[in-house]
Amino acid sequence: MDNKEEMQEELSTIENQIDNIVDEMIEKYGKFLTLADAMSNDRQKISLVSNYNSLMKRKEYLVNHLSGYNF
């Protein structure tokens, strides 16, 4: 498997993880959490927002690098 395929697989995995985090936010808190929500003392909120932001940064990195490939 070449690097492009590995990056596409990782991107797919990250997108699934992001979907799961958003689902958990909505299930537990009834809404999509923002950075303002992460300023609370609720460790679960902080964790969800932190994980979401981290995954979005990784997704952005992968998308930028994959856009450089010739499909």
CHARMM-style PDB file with segment names, atoms N, HN, CA, C and O in Angstrom:
ATOM      1  N   MET     1       0.856  -1.169   0.000  1.00  0.00      PROA
ATOM      2  CA  MET     1       0.000   0.000   0.000  1.00  0.00      PROA
ATOM      3  C   MET     1       0.904   1.234   0.000  1.00  0.00      PROA
ATOM      4  O   MET     1       1.837   1.334   0.796  1.00  0.00      PROA
ATOM      5  N   ASP     2       0.617   2.148  -0.886  1.00  0.00      PROA
ATOM      6  HN  ASP     2      -0.141   2.067  -1.533  1.00  0.00      PROA
ATOM      7  CA  ASP     2       1.472   3.331  -0.934  1.00  0.00      PROA
ATOM      8  C   ASP     2       0.994   4.398   0.044  1.00  0.00      PROA
ATOM      9  O   ASP     2      -0.047   4.251   0.684  1.00  0.00      PROA
ATOM     10  N   ASN     3       1.747   5.442   0.145  1.00  0.00      PROA
ATOM     11  HN  ASN     3       2.593   5.562  -0.375  1.00  0.00      PROA
ATOM     12  CA  ASN     3       1.481   6.492   1.118  1.00  0.00      PROA
ATOM     13  C   ASN     3       0.107   7.127   0.914  1.00  0.00      PROA
ATOM     14  O   ASN     3      -0.580   7.428   1.890  1.00  0.00      PROA
ATOM     15  N   LYS     4      -0.303   7.335  -0.337  1.00  0.00      PROA
ATOM     16  HN  LYS     4       0.255   7.091  -1.130  1.00  0.00      PROA
ATOM     17  CA  LYS     4      -1.599   7.946  -0.623  1.00  0.00      PROA
ATOM     18  C   LYS     4      -2.735   7.098  -0.069  1.00  0.00      PROA
ATOM     19  O   LYS     4      -3.665   7.620   0.545  1.00  0.00      PROA
ATOM     20  N   GLU     5      -2.658   5.797  -0.285  1.00  0.00      PROA
ATOM     21  HN  GLU     5      -1.902   5.372  -0.783  1.00  0.00      PROA
ATOM     22  CA  GLU     5      -3.698   4.897   0.209  1.00  0.00      PROA
ATOM     23  C   GLU     5      -3.728   4.874   1.737  1.00  0.00      PROA
ATOM     24  O   GLU     5      -4.803   4.849   2.335  1.00  0.00      PROA
ATOM     25  N   GLU     6      -2.575   4.881   2.357  1.00  0.00      PROA
ATOM     26  HN  GLU     6      -1.702   4.901   1.871  1.00  0.00      PROA
ATOM     27  CA  GLU     6      -2.509   4.903   3.815  1.00  0.00      PROA
ATOM     28  C   GLU     6      -3.120   6.187   4.363  1.00  0.00      PROA
ATOM     29  O   GLU     6      -3.846   6.162   5.357  1.00  0.00      PROA
ATOM     30  N   MET     7      -2.823   7.312   3.708  1.00  0.00      PROA
ATOM     31  HN  MET     7      -2.234   7.332   2.900  1.00  0.00      PROA
ATOM     32  CA  MET     7      -3.369   8.588   4.146  1.00  0.00      PROA
ATOM     33  C   MET     7      -4.885   8.628   3.954  1.00  0.00      PROA
ATOM     34  O   MET     7      -5.596   9.190   4.787  1.00  0.00      PROA
ATOM     35  N   GLN     8      -5.383   8.044   2.877  1.00  0.00      PROA
ATOM     36  HN  GLN     8      -4.806   7.587   2.200  1.00  0.00      PROA
ATOM     37  CA  GLN     8      -6.823   7.997   2.640  1.00  0.00      PROA
ATOM     38  C   GLN     8      -7.514   7.126   3.689  1.00  0.00      PROA
ATOM     39  O   GLN     8      -8.597   7.467   4.165  1.00  0.00      PROA
ATOM     40  N   GLU     9      -6.895   6.015   4.044  1.00  0.00      PROA
ATOM     41  HN  GLU     9      -6.016   5.739   3.657  1.00  0.00      PROA
ATOM     42  CA  GLU     9      -7.445   5.152   5.093  1.00  0.00      PROA
ATOM     43  C   GLU     9      -7.455   5.865   6.439  1.00  0.00      PROA
ATOM     44  O   GLU     9      -8.431   5.783   7.185  1.00  0.00      PROA
ATOM     45  N   GLU    10      -6.369   6.563   6.744  1.00  0.00      PROA
ATOM     46  HN  GLU    10      -5.577   6.630   6.138  1.00  0.00      PROA
ATOM     47  CA  GLU    10      -6.305   7.312   7.999  1.00  0.00      PROA
ATOM     48  C   GLU    10      -7.367   8.411   8.011  1.00  0.00      PROA
ATOM     49  O   GLU    10      -8.012   8.640   9.034  1.00  0.00      PROA
ATOM     50  N   LEU    11      -7.550   9.087   6.885  1.00  0.00      PROA
ATOM     51  HN  LEU    11      -7.026   8.901   6.054  1.00  0.00      PROA
ATOM     52  CA  LEU    11      -8.562  10.128   6.782  1.00  0.00      PROA
ATOM     53  C   LEU    11      -9.950   9.554   7.034  1.00  0.00      PROA
ATOM     54  O   LEU    11     -10.755  10.161   7.740  1.00  0.00      PROA
ATOM     55  N   SER    12     -10.228   8.410   6.472  1.00  0.00      PROA
ATOM     56  HN  SER    12      -9.574   7.916   5.899  1.00  0.00      PROA
ATOM     57  CA  SER    12     -11.515   7.757   6.682  1.00  0.00      PROA
ATOM     58  C   SER    12     -11.716   7.404   8.153  1.00  0.00      PROA
ATOM     59  O   SER    12     -12.802   7.600   8.698  1.00  0.00      PROA
ATOM     60  N   THR    13     -10.689   6.892   8.783  1.00  0.00      PROA
ATOM     61  HN  THR    13      -9.807   6.733   8.340  1.00  0.00      PROA
ATOM     62  CA  THR    13     -10.750   6.545  10.206  1.00  0.00      PROA
ATOM     63  C   THR    13     -10.998   7.793  11.049  1.00  0.00      PROA
ATOM     64  O   THR    13     -11.811   7.770  11.973  1.00  0.00      PROA
ATOM     65  N   ILE    14     -10.304   8.868  10.733  1.00  0.00      PROA
ATOM     66  HN  ILE    14      -9.643   8.886   9.982  1.00  0.00      PROA
ATOM     67  CA  ILE    14     -10.461  10.115  11.470  1.00  0.00      PROA
ATOM     68  C   ILE    14     -11.873  10.665  11.303  1.00  0.00      PROA
ATOM     69  O   ILE    14     -12.473  11.145  12.264  1.00  0.00      PROA
ATOM     70  N   GLU    15     -12.397  10.595  10.094  1.00  0.00      PROA
ATOM     71  HN  GLU    15     -11.909  10.205   9.313  1.00  0.00      PROA
ATOM     72  CA  GLU    15     -13.760  11.082   9.859  1.00  0.00      PROA
ATOM     73  C   GLU    15     -14.768  10.281  10.680  1.00  0.00      PROA
ATOM     74  O   GLU    15     -15.728  10.846  11.204  1.00  0.00      PROA
ATOM     75  N   ASN    16     -14.560   8.988  10.792  1.00  0.00      PROA
ATOM     76  HN  ASN    16     -13.780   8.529  10.365  1.00  0.00      PROA
ATOM     77  CA  ASN    16     -15.441   8.157  11.625  1.00  0.00      PROA
ATOM     78  C   ASN    16     -15.326   8.540  13.105  1.00  0.00      PROA
ATOM     79  O   ASN    16     -16.328   8.600  13.817  1.00  0.00      PROA
ATOM     80  N   GLN    17     -14.102   8.797  13.554  1.00  0.00      PROA
ATOM     81  HN  GLN    17     -13.288   8.748  12.975  1.00  0.00      PROA
ATOM     82  CA  GLN    17     -13.894   9.196  14.939  1.00  0.00      PROA
ATOM     83  C   GLN    17     -14.560  10.541  15.219  1.00  0.00      PROA
ATOM     84  O   GLN    17     -15.162  10.731  16.276  1.00  0.00      PROA
ATOM     85  N   ILE    18     -14.451  11.467  14.278  1.00  0.00      PROA
ATOM     86  HN  ILE    18     -13.962  11.313  13.420  1.00  0.00      PROA
ATOM     87  CA  ILE    18     -15.090  12.775  14.424  1.00  0.00      PROA
ATOM     88  C   ILE    18     -16.600  12.605  14.527  1.00  0.00      PROA
ATOM     89  O   ILE    18     -17.242  13.210  15.385  1.00  0.00      PROA
ATOM     90  N   ASP    19     -17.161  11.784  13.655  1.00  0.00      PROA
ATOM     91  HN  ASP    19     -16.639  11.293  12.958  1.00  0.00      PROA
ATOM     92  CA  ASP    19     -18.606  11.521  13.703  1.00  0.00      PROA
ATOM     93  C   ASP    19     -19.019  10.951  15.056  1.00  0.00      PROA
ATOM     94  O   ASP    19     -20.052  11.334  15.606  1.00  0.00      PROA
ATOM     95  N   ASN    20     -18.216  10.039  15.589  1.00  0.00      PROA
ATOM     96  HN  ASN    20     -17.378   9.727  15.142  1.00  0.00      PROA
ATOM     97  CA  ASN    20     -18.518   9.439  16.892  1.00  0.00      PROA
ATOM     98  C   ASN    20     -18.475  10.468  18.013  1.00  0.00      PROA
ATOM     99  O   ASN    20     -19.311  10.442  18.916  1.00  0.00      PROA
ATOM    100  N   ILE    21     -17.511  11.364  17.958  1.00  0.00      PROA
ATOM    101  HN  ILE    21     -16.832  11.385  17.225  1.00  0.00      PROA
ATOM    102  CA  ILE    21     -17.398  12.404  18.981  1.00  0.00      PROA
ATOM    103  C   ILE    21     -18.600  13.345  18.910  1.00  0.00      PROA
ATOM    104  O   ILE    21     -19.176  13.702  19.937  1.00  0.00      PROA
ATOM    105  N   VAL    22     -18.975  13.747  17.688  1.00  0.00      PROA
ATOM    106  HN  VAL    22     -18.507  13.458  16.854  1.00  0.00      PROA
ATOM    107  CA  VAL    22     -20.133  14.634  17.532  1.00  0.00      PROA
ATOM    108  C   VAL    22     -21.394  13.937  18.043  1.00  0.00      PROA
ATOM    109  O   VAL    22     -22.212  14.547  18.732  1.00  0.00      PROA
ATOM    110  N   ASP    23     -21.546  12.665  17.704  1.00  0.00      PROA
ATOM    111  HN  ASP    23     -20.882  12.169  17.145  1.00  0.00      PROA
ATOM    112  CA  ASP    23     -22.699  11.911  18.199  1.00  0.00      PROA
ATOM    113  C   ASP    23     -22.721  11.879  19.729  1.00  0.00      PROA
ATOM    114  O   ASP    23     -23.777  12.039  20.340  1.00  0.00      PROA
ATOM    115  N   GLU    24     -21.565  11.674  20.340  1.00  0.00      PROA
ATOM    116  HN  GLU    24     -20.707  11.543  19.843  1.00  0.00      PROA
ATOM    117  CA  GLU    24     -21.488  11.629  21.795  1.00  0.00      PROA
ATOM    118  C   GLU    24     -21.819  12.988  22.410  1.00  0.00      PROA
ATOM    119  O   GLU    24     -22.505  13.060  23.430  1.00  0.00      PROA
ATOM    120  N   MET    25     -21.332  14.064  21.788  1.00  0.00      PROA
ATOM    121  HN  MET    25     -20.775  14.005  20.960  1.00  0.00      PROA
ATOM    122  CA  MET    25     -21.657  15.409  22.262  1.00  0.00      PROA
ATOM    123  C   MET    25     -23.172  15.612  22.284  1.00  0.00      PROA
ATOM    124  O   MET    25     -23.746  16.059  23.277  1.00  0.00      PROA
ATOM    125  N   ILE    26     -23.785  15.276  21.182  1.00  0.00      PROA
ATOM    126  HN  ILE    26     -23.318  14.913  20.375  1.00  0.00      PROA
ATOM    127  CA  ILE    26     -25.225  15.497  21.051  1.00  0.00      PROA
ATOM    128  C   ILE    26     -25.998  14.592  21.998  1.00  0.00      PROA
ATOM    129  O   ILE    26     -26.979  15.019  22.606  1.00  0.00      PROA
ATOM    130  N   GLU    27     -25.559  13.340  22.125  1.00  0.00      PROA
ATOM    131  HN  GLU    27     -24.762  12.993  21.631  1.00  0.00      PROA
ATOM    132  CA  GLU    27     -26.242  12.403  23.017  1.00  0.00      PROA
ATOM    133  C   GLU    27     -26.161  12.849  24.477  1.00  0.00      PROA
ATOM    134  O   GLU    27     -27.157  12.804  25.198  1.00  0.00      PROA
ATOM    135  N   LYS    28     -24.972  13.279  24.910  1.00  0.00      PROA
ATOM    136  HN  LYS    28     -24.163  13.316  24.323  1.00  0.00      PROA
ATOM    137  CA  LYS    28     -24.784  13.628  26.323  1.00  0.00      PROA
ATOM    138  C   LYS    28     -25.226  15.043  26.666  1.00  0.00      PROA
ATOM    139  O   LYS    28     -25.713  15.293  27.769  1.00  0.00      PROA
ATOM    140  N   TYR    29     -25.057  15.981  25.715  1.00  0.00      PROA
ATOM    141  HN  TYR    29     -24.662  15.778  24.820  1.00  0.00      PROA
ATOM    142  CA  TYR    29     -25.290  17.382  26.043  1.00  0.00      PROA
ATOM    143  C   TYR    29     -26.377  18.034  25.185  1.00  0.00      PROA
ATOM    144  O   TYR    29     -26.742  19.186  25.417  1.00  0.00      PROA
ATOM    145  N   GLY    30     -26.887  17.308  24.209  1.00  0.00      PROA
ATOM    146  HN  GLY    30     -26.590  16.372  24.021  1.00  0.00      PROA
ATOM    147  CA  GLY    30     -27.969  17.831  23.377  1.00  0.00      PROA
ATOM    148  C   GLY    30     -27.547  18.867  22.372  1.00  0.00      PROA
ATOM    149  O   GLY    30     -28.390  19.539  21.778  1.00  0.00      PROA
ATOM    150  N   LYS    31     -26.236  19.010  22.169  1.00  0.00      PROA
ATOM    151  HN  LYS    31     -25.551  18.465  22.652  1.00  0.00      PROA
ATOM    152  CA  LYS    31     -25.744  19.990  21.208  1.00  0.00      PROA
ATOM    153  C   LYS    31     -24.297  19.695  20.856  1.00  0.00      PROA
ATOM    154  O   LYS    31     -23.622  18.901  21.512  1.00  0.00      PROA
ATOM    155  N   PHE    32     -23.839  20.362  19.793  1.00  0.00      PROA
ATOM    156  HN  PHE    32     -24.387  21.006  19.260  1.00  0.00      PROA
ATOM    157  CA  PHE    32     -22.441  20.320  19.415  1.00  0.00      PROA
ATOM    158  C   PHE    32     -21.697  21.254  20.355  1.00  0.00      PROA
ATOM    159  O   PHE    32     -22.065  22.421  20.488  1.00  0.00      PROA
ATOM    160  N   LEU    33     -20.672  20.760  20.997  1.00  0.00      PROA
ATOM    161  HN  LEU    33     -20.374  19.811  20.889  1.00  0.00      PROA
ATOM    162  CA  LEU    33     -19.927  21.564  21.958  1.00  0.00      PROA
ATOM    163  C   LEU    33     -18.923  22.469  21.252  1.00  0.00      PROA
ATOM    164  O   LEU    33     -18.358  22.110  20.219  1.00  0.00      PROA
ATOM    165  N   THR    34     -18.714  23.647  21.832  1.00  0.00      PROA
ATOM    166  HN  THR    34     -19.173  23.938  22.671  1.00  0.00      PROA
ATOM    167  CA  THR    34     -17.765  24.614  21.293  1.00  0.00      PROA
ATOM    168  C   THR    34     -16.618  24.816  22.284  1.00  0.00      PROA
ATOM    169  O   THR    34     -16.611  24.243  23.373  1.00  0.00      PROA
ATOM    170  N   LEU    35     -15.668  25.628  21.891  1.00  0.00      PROA
ATOM    171  HN  LEU    35     -15.674  26.093  21.006  1.00  0.00      PROA
ATOM    172  CA  LEU    35     -14.563  25.935  22.794  1.00  0.00      PROA
ATOM    173  C   LEU    35     -15.066  26.588  24.074  1.00  0.00      PROA
ATOM    174  O   LEU    35     -14.513  26.359  25.149  1.00  0.00      PROA
ATOM    175  N   ALA    36     -16.097  27.389  23.964  1.00  0.00      PROA
ATOM    176  HN  ALA    36     -16.546  27.576  23.091  1.00  0.00      PROA
ATOM    177  CA  ALA    36     -16.668  28.025  25.163  1.00  0.00      PROA
ATOM    178  C   ALA    36     -17.167  26.967  26.143  1.00  0.00      PROA
ATOM    179  O   ALA    36     -17.028  27.130  27.356  1.00  0.00      PROA
ATOM    180  N   ASP    37     -17.747  25.886  25.625  1.00  0.00      PROA
ATOM    181  HN  ASP    37     -17.860  25.754  24.640  1.00  0.00      PROA
ATOM    182  CA  ASP    37     -18.213  24.800  26.491  1.00  0.00      PROA
ATOM    183  C   ASP    37     -17.045  24.111  27.199  1.00  0.00      PROA
ATOM    184  O   ASP    37     -17.195  23.606  28.312  1.00  0.00      PROA
ATOM    185  N   ALA    38     -15.898  24.098  26.552  1.00  0.00      PROA
ATOM    186  HN  ALA    38     -15.777  24.509  25.648  1.00  0.00      PROA
ATOM    187  CA  ALA    38     -14.729  23.439  27.126  1.00  0.00      PROA
ATOM    188  C   ALA    38     -14.116  24.246  28.261  1.00  0.00      PROA
ATOM    189  O   ALA    38     -13.244  23.748  28.974  1.00  0.00      PROA
ATOM    190  N   MET    39     -14.559  25.483  28.436  1.00  0.00      PROA
ATOM    191  HN  MET    39     -15.266  25.887  27.856  1.00  0.00      PROA
ATOM    192  CA  MET    39     -14.036  26.315  29.524  1.00  0.00      PROA
ATOM    193  C   MET    39     -14.692  25.997  30.859  1.00  0.00      PROA
ATOM    194  O   MET    39     -14.350  26.590  31.882  1.00  0.00      PROA
ATOM    195  N   SER    40     -15.623  25.069  30.847  1.00  0.00      PROA
ATOM    196  HN  SER    40     -15.900  24.587  30.016  1.00  0.00      PROA
ATOM    197  CA  SER    40     -16.287  24.664  32.092  1.00  0.00      PROA
ATOM    198  C   SER    40     -15.376  23.719  32.876  1.00  0.00      PROA
ATOM    199  O   SER    40     -14.277  23.391  32.429  1.00  0.00      PROA
ATOM    200  N   ASN    41     -15.831  23.298  34.012  1.00  0.00      PROA
ATOM    201  HN  ASN    41     -16.723  23.565  34.375  1.00  0.00      PROA
ATOM    202  CA  ASN    41     -15.077  22.344  34.819  1.00  0.00      PROA
ATOM    203  C   ASN    41     -15.443  20.897  34.503  1.00  0.00      PROA
ATOM    204  O   ASN    41     -14.962  19.976  35.163  1.00  0.00      PROA
ATOM    205  N   ASP    42     -16.281  20.697  33.511  1.00  0.00      PROA
ATOM    206  HN  ASP    42     -16.671  21.445  32.974  1.00  0.00      PROA
ATOM    207  CA  ASP    42     -16.728  19.359  33.118  1.00  0.00      PROA
ATOM    208  C   ASP    42     -15.628  18.694  32.278  1.00  0.00      PROA
ATOM    209  O   ASP    42     -15.405  19.055  31.122  1.00  0.00      PROA
ATOM    210  N   ARG    43     -14.959  17.730  32.877  1.00  0.00      PROA
ATOM    211  HN  ARG    43     -15.140  17.437  33.815  1.00  0.00      PROA
ATOM    212  CA  ARG    43     -13.835  17.066  32.194  1.00  0.00      PROA
ATOM    213  C   ARG    43     -14.267  16.357  30.911  1.00  0.00      PROA
ATOM    214  O   ARG    43     -13.498  16.282  29.953  1.00  0.00      PROA
ATOM    215  N   GLN    44     -15.472  15.849  30.892  1.00  0.00      PROA
ATOM    216  HN  GLN    44     -16.096  15.911  31.671  1.00  0.00      PROA
ATOM    217  CA  GLN    44     -15.973  15.170  29.700  1.00  0.00      PROA
ATOM    218  C   GLN    44     -16.108  16.151  28.540  1.00  0.00      PROA
ATOM    219  O   GLN    44     -15.732  15.838  27.410  1.00  0.00      PROA
ATOM    220  N   LYS    45     -16.645  17.337  28.819  1.00  0.00      PROA
ATOM    221  HN  LYS    45     -16.951  17.591  29.737  1.00  0.00      PROA
ATOM    222  CA  LYS    45     -16.754  18.363  27.778  1.00  0.00      PROA
ATOM    223  C   LYS    45     -15.379  18.760  27.264  1.00  0.00      PROA
ATOM    224  O   LYS    45     -15.157  18.871  26.059  1.00  0.00      PROA
ATOM    225  N   ILE    46     -14.468  18.970  28.195  1.00  0.00      PROA
ATOM    226  HN  ILE    46     -14.648  18.880  29.175  1.00  0.00      PROA
ATOM    227  CA  ILE    46     -13.104  19.353  27.822  1.00  0.00      PROA
ATOM    228  C   ILE    46     -12.478  18.281  26.940  1.00  0.00      PROA
ATOM    229  O   ILE    46     -11.850  18.596  25.930  1.00  0.00      PROA
ATOM    230  N   SER    47     -12.643  17.041  27.311  1.00  0.00      PROA
ATOM    231  HN  SER    47     -13.153  16.785  28.132  1.00  0.00      PROA
ATOM    232  CA  SER    47     -12.081  15.928  26.557  1.00  0.00      PROA
ATOM    233  C   SER    47     -12.686  15.835  25.150  1.00  0.00      PROA
ATOM    234  O   SER    47     -11.966  15.679  24.164  1.00  0.00      PROA
ATOM    235  N   LEU    48     -14.005  15.932  25.073  1.00  0.00      PROA
ATOM    236  HN  LEU    48     -14.591  16.058  25.874  1.00  0.00      PROA
ATOM    237  CA  LEU    48     -14.662  15.838  23.771  1.00  0.00      PROA
ATOM    238  C   LEU    48     -14.219  16.963  22.835  1.00  0.00      PROA
ATOM    239  O   LEU    48     -13.899  16.716  21.672  1.00  0.00      PROA
ATOM    240  N   VAL    49     -14.200  18.180  23.333  1.00  0.00      PROA
ATOM    241  HN  VAL    49     -14.459  18.381  24.277  1.00  0.00      PROA
ATOM    242  CA  VAL    49     -13.800  19.321  22.501  1.00  0.00      PROA
ATOM    243  C   VAL    49     -12.324  19.205  22.104  1.00  0.00      PROA
ATOM    244  O   VAL    49     -11.962  19.479  20.960  1.00  0.00      PROA
ATOM    245  N   SER    50     -11.493  18.805  23.039  1.00  0.00      PROA
ATOM    246  HN  SER    50     -11.787  18.582  23.968  1.00  0.00      PROA
ATOM    247  CA  SER    50     -10.070  18.638  22.753  1.00  0.00      PROA
ATOM    248  C   SER    50      -9.830  17.562  21.694  1.00  0.00      PROA
ATOM    249  O   SER    50      -9.065  17.768  20.752  1.00  0.00      PROA
ATOM    250  N   ASN    51     -10.483  16.427  21.856  1.00  0.00      PROA
ATOM    251  HN  ASN    51     -11.105  16.260  22.621  1.00  0.00      PROA
ATOM    252  CA  ASN    51     -10.330  15.344  20.884  1.00  0.00      PROA
ATOM    253  C   ASN    51     -10.845  15.753  19.508  1.00  0.00      PROA
ATOM    254  O   ASN    51     -10.222  15.458  18.489  1.00  0.00      PROA
ATOM    255  N   TYR    52     -11.985  16.432  19.490  1.00  0.00      PROA
ATOM    256  HN  TYR    52     -12.491  16.672  20.319  1.00  0.00      PROA
ATOM    257  CA  TYR    52     -12.555  16.903  18.228  1.00  0.00      PROA
ATOM    258  C   TYR    52     -11.573  17.842  17.522  1.00  0.00      PROA
ATOM    259  O   TYR    52     -11.298  17.678  16.333  1.00  0.00      PROA
ATOM    260  N   ASN    53     -11.051  18.819  18.251  1.00  0.00      PROA
ATOM    261  HN  ASN    53     -11.275  18.953  19.217  1.00  0.00      PROA
ATOM    262  CA  ASN    53     -10.125  19.781  17.646  1.00  0.00      PROA
ATOM    263  C   ASN    53      -8.850  19.110  17.152  1.00  0.00      PROA
ATOM    264  O   ASN    53      -8.344  19.450  16.082  1.00  0.00      PROA
ATOM    265  N   SER    54      -8.337  18.176  17.910  1.00  0.00      PROA
ATOM    266  HN  SER    54      -8.748  17.900  18.778  1.00  0.00      PROA
ATOM    267  CA  SER    54      -7.137  17.453  17.507  1.00  0.00      PROA
ATOM    268  C   SER    54      -7.371  16.658  16.222  1.00  0.00      PROA
ATOM    269  O   SER    54      -6.543  16.675  15.312  1.00  0.00      PROA
ATOM    270  N   LEU    55      -8.504  15.964  16.159  1.00  0.00      PROA
ATOM    271  HN  LEU    55      -9.178  15.951  16.899  1.00  0.00      PROA
ATOM    272  CA  LEU    55      -8.827  15.188  14.960  1.00  0.00      PROA
ATOM    273  C   LEU    55      -9.050  16.087  13.747  1.00  0.00      PROA
ATOM    274  O   LEU    55      -8.664  15.735  12.632  1.00  0.00      PROA
ATOM    275  N   MET    56      -9.665  17.236  13.960  1.00  0.00      PROA
ATOM    276  HN  MET    56      -9.979  17.522  14.865  1.00  0.00      PROA
ATOM    277  CA  MET    56      -9.892  18.161  12.845  1.00  0.00      PROA
ATOM    278  C   MET    56      -8.570  18.703  12.301  1.00  0.00      PROA
ATOM    279  O   MET    56      -8.434  18.888  11.092  1.00  0.00      PROA
ATOM    280  N   LYS    57      -7.607  18.956  13.166  1.00  0.00      PROA
ATOM    281  HN  LYS    57      -7.717  18.805  14.148  1.00  0.00      PROA
ATOM    282  CA  LYS    57      -6.289  19.408  12.710  1.00  0.00      PROA
ATOM    283  C   LYS    57      -5.604  18.319  11.893  1.00  0.00      PROA
ATOM    284  O   LYS    57      -5.007  18.597  10.852  1.00  0.00      PROA
ATOM    285  N   ARG    58      -5.693  17.083  12.367  1.00  0.00      PROA
ATOM    286  HN  ARG    58      -6.178  16.858  13.212  1.00  0.00      PROA
ATOM    287  CA  ARG    58      -5.091  15.969  11.630  1.00  0.00      PROA
ATOM    288  C   ARG    58      -5.794  15.783  10.289  1.00  0.00      PROA
ATOM    289  O   ARG    58      -5.143  15.532   9.274  1.00  0.00      PROA
ATOM    290  N   LYS    59      -7.113  15.904  10.283  1.00  0.00      PROA
ATOM    291  HN  LYS    59      -7.641  16.107  11.107  1.00  0.00      PROA
ATOM    292  CA  LYS    59      -7.876  15.779   9.039  1.00  0.00      PROA
ATOM    293  C   LYS    59      -7.447  16.862   8.049  1.00  0.00      PROA
ATOM    294  O   LYS    59      -7.231  16.576   6.872  1.00  0.00      PROA
ATOM    295  N   GLU    60      -7.326  18.086   8.517  1.00  0.00      PROA
ATOM    296  HN  GLU    60      -7.501  18.318   9.473  1.00  0.00      PROA
ATOM    297  CA  GLU    60      -6.911  19.189   7.647  1.00  0.00      PROA
ATOM    298  C   GLU    60      -5.528  18.917   7.048  1.00  0.00      PROA
ATOM    299  O   GLU    60      -5.299  19.154   5.862  1.00  0.00      PROA
ATOM    300  N   TYR    61      -4.620  18.422   7.874  1.00  0.00      PROA
ATOM    301  HN  TYR    61      -4.807  18.229   8.837  1.00  0.00      PROA
ATOM    302  CA  TYR    61      -3.279  18.082   7.403  1.00  0.00      PROA
ATOM    303  C   TYR    61      -3.349  17.036   6.290  1.00  0.00      PROA
ATOM    304  O   TYR    61      -2.715  17.190   5.246  1.00  0.00      PROA
ATOM    305  N   LEU    62      -4.118  15.978   6.519  1.00  0.00      PROA
ATOM    306  HN  LEU    62      -4.633  15.853   7.367  1.00  0.00      PROA
ATOM    307  CA  LEU    62      -4.226  14.908   5.529  1.00  0.00      PROA
ATOM    308  C   LEU    62      -4.878  15.396   4.239  1.00  0.00      PROA
ATOM    309  O   LEU    62      -4.413  15.068   3.147  1.00  0.00      PROA
ATOM    310  N   VAL    63      -5.934  16.163   4.357  1.00  0.00      PROA
ATOM    311  HN  VAL    63      -6.311  16.429   5.244  1.00  0.00      PROA
ATOM    312  CA  VAL    63      -6.616  16.683   3.169  1.00  0.00      PROA
ATOM    313  C   VAL    63      -5.663  17.549   2.359  1.00  0.00      PROA
ATOM    314  O   VAL    63      -5.619  17.448   1.133  1.00  0.00      PROA
ATOM    315  N   ASN    64      -4.902  18.399   3.038  1.00  0.00      PROA
ATOM    316  HN  ASN    64      -4.938  18.481   4.034  1.00  0.00      PROA
ATOM    317  CA  ASN    64      -3.938  19.261   2.335  1.00  0.00      PROA
ATOM    318  C   ASN    64      -2.881  18.447   1.614  1.00  0.00      PROA
ATOM    319  O   ASN    64      -2.507  18.772   0.487  1.00  0.00      PROA
ATOM    320  N   HSD    65      -2.398  17.395   2.251  1.00  0.00      PROA
ATOM    321  HN  HSD    65      -2.702  17.131   3.166  1.00  0.00      PROA
ATOM    322  CA  HSD    65      -1.379  16.571   1.622  1.00  0.00      PROA
ATOM    323  C   HSD    65      -1.948  15.705   0.504  1.00  0.00      PROA
ATOM    324  O   HSD    65      -1.295  15.497  -0.518  1.00  0.00      PROA
ATOM    325  N   LEU    66      -3.139  15.211   0.693  1.00  0.00      PROA
ATOM    326  HN  LEU    66      -3.669  15.379   1.524  1.00  0.00      PROA
ATOM    327  CA  LEU    66      -3.763  14.393  -0.354  1.00  0.00      PROA
ATOM    328  C   LEU    66      -4.115  15.237  -1.573  1.00  0.00      PROA
ATOM    329  O   LEU    66      -4.121  14.725  -2.692  1.00  0.00      PROA
ATOM    330  N   SER    67      -4.404  16.501  -1.380  1.00  0.00      PROA
ATOM    331  HN  SER    67      -4.399  16.917  -0.470  1.00  0.00      PROA
ATOM    332  CA  SER    67      -4.748  17.356  -2.523  1.00  0.00      PROA
ATOM    333  C   SER    67      -3.546  17.567  -3.437  1.00  0.00      PROA
ATOM    334  O   SER    67      -3.697  17.971  -4.590  1.00  0.00      PROA
ATOM    335  N   GLY    68      -2.362  17.292  -2.919  1.00  0.00      PROA
ATOM    336  HN  GLY    68      -2.239  16.963  -1.982  1.00  0.00      PROA
ATOM    337  CA  GLY    68      -1.153  17.408  -3.727  1.00  0.00      PROA
ATOM    338  C   GLY    68      -0.901  16.212  -4.627  1.00  0.00      PROA
ATOM    339  O   GLY    68      -0.054  16.274  -5.518  1.00  0.00      PROA
ATOM    340  N   TYR    69      -1.628  15.119  -4.406  1.00  0.00      PROA
ATOM    341  HN  TYR    69      -2.316  15.068  -3.682  1.00  0.00      PROA
ATOM    342  CA  TYR    69      -1.484  13.931  -5.249  1.00  0.00      PROA
ATOM    343  C   TYR    69      -2.267  14.104  -6.532  1.00  0.00      PROA
ATOM    344  O   TYR    69      -3.307  14.762  -6.554  1.00  0.00      PROA
ATOM    345  N   ASN    70      -1.767  13.515  -7.592  1.00  0.00      PROA
ATOM    346  HN  ASN    70      -0.922  12.981  -7.574  1.00  0.00      PROA
ATOM    347  CA  ASN    70      -2.481  13.503  -8.860  1.00  0.00      PROA
ATOM    348  C   ASN    70      -3.375  12.277  -8.894  1.00  0.00      PROA
ATOM    349  O   ASN    70      -2.890  11.145  -8.900  1.00  0.00      PROA
ATOM    350  N   PHE    71      -4.681  12.503  -8.916  1.00  0.00      PROA
ATOM    351  HN  PHE    71      -5.075  13.422  -8.912  1.00  0.00      PROA
ATOM    352  CA  PHE    71      -5.639  11.385  -8.927  1.00  0.00      PROA
ATOM    353  C   PHE    71      -6.009  11.042 -10.341  1.00  0.00      PROA
ATOM    354  OT1 PHE    71      -6.803  10.129 -10.568  1.00  0.00      PROA
TER     355      PHE     71
END
